[in-house]
Amino acid sequence: YEHKLAKKFTNLAQADAYYQECLTSGVFDVLQHPPVEDEVLLVVKGAKPGVYTKRLTFLIEGLAWRGGVVMSAIGPRARADIQFRRWEVAGQTEVLP
């Protein structure tokens, strides 16, 4: 599959726990469709909240391969950055352990 992402885990229990987090938090829903050129991914709550334009960076840095509160949009990154800053100033973003 052209757009697959893979992660190695130390054991099956850890892999299953992370899978369940991603499933229940909606991360897989965001990644369900193939990536498009102007896709931006927003991590509202996660390991490193912010705006991402690459899915792998979104998973590795933004979520640390875990679940969180995420959104996707199509459009300029600058617009997503502005919206994210609004959420940040309003205290609506959160770093998860």
N, C-alpha and C positions, 0 to 999 in steps of 0.2 A: 504494500500500500504506500503510495507516494508521500502522504502526509502523516505517517505514523510517528509517534514519539515513544521512546523506550527509557526505562529507568531500572537499574539493578538495585535490589534490596538485600539486606543481610539475611533475612529469613522470611518465611511465608507469612507469619503472623503480622510482621511489619508491613509487608506488601498488601495484605488484606485490609489492615486498618487504614492505610493511606488510600486505598481504592474506595473503601466505604465513605471516607471523608469527602473525597472528590465527587462521588456519586450523590451523596445526600446534600452537599452544598451547591450543586449545580455547575461545577467546573466542567464536567463532561458535556453538559448541555451547550456551554459556550463553545466548546471545541468540536461539536458534532458536525459542522459543515466545513468544507475545505476552506483554507485561508484565502482571502482576497487582498488585493493590493493596498487598499486604504483601511484595512482592519486595524482597530486599536482595541486593546484589552486593558480594562481598568480593574485593579485590585483595590477594593475599598477596605476590606479587612483581610489581612494575610501576613506573611512573613515580612514583606517589604511593600506596603501599599504604594501605588503609583500607576503611571500610564506606560504600557508596553506595546511595541509594534511587532515583536517577534514572539511566537508561541513558546518556543523553547525558553527564552529569557523569562517570559511570563510564568512558566512553570517552575523553573529553577530558582530565580531570584524573588519574584513576586509572591509565590506560594510555597516555595521550598518543597515542592512535590506534595503539598497537603491541600486540604480544602480551605475555603474562605468565602468571602462575599465578592463576587466578580461580575463584571458586565462586559459586553462587547459592543462596539459601534463601528460604523463605516463613516469615514470622513477624515478631515485633517487632524493630525496629532495636536496641533496648537489649540483647537477647539476642545479636545479631550483634556488637555493640560489645564485649561481655564476652568472647566467643570470640576476637575479633580481638586484644584486649589480651593474652589468654593466649598466643597465637602470638607476639605482639610481644615479650613478656617472655622467652619461651623462645628468642628469636632466630630464629624461623621465618619472619619477613617480610624482604623485601629490596627496596631501591630499585634498579631497573634503569636503566642509562644510556639 
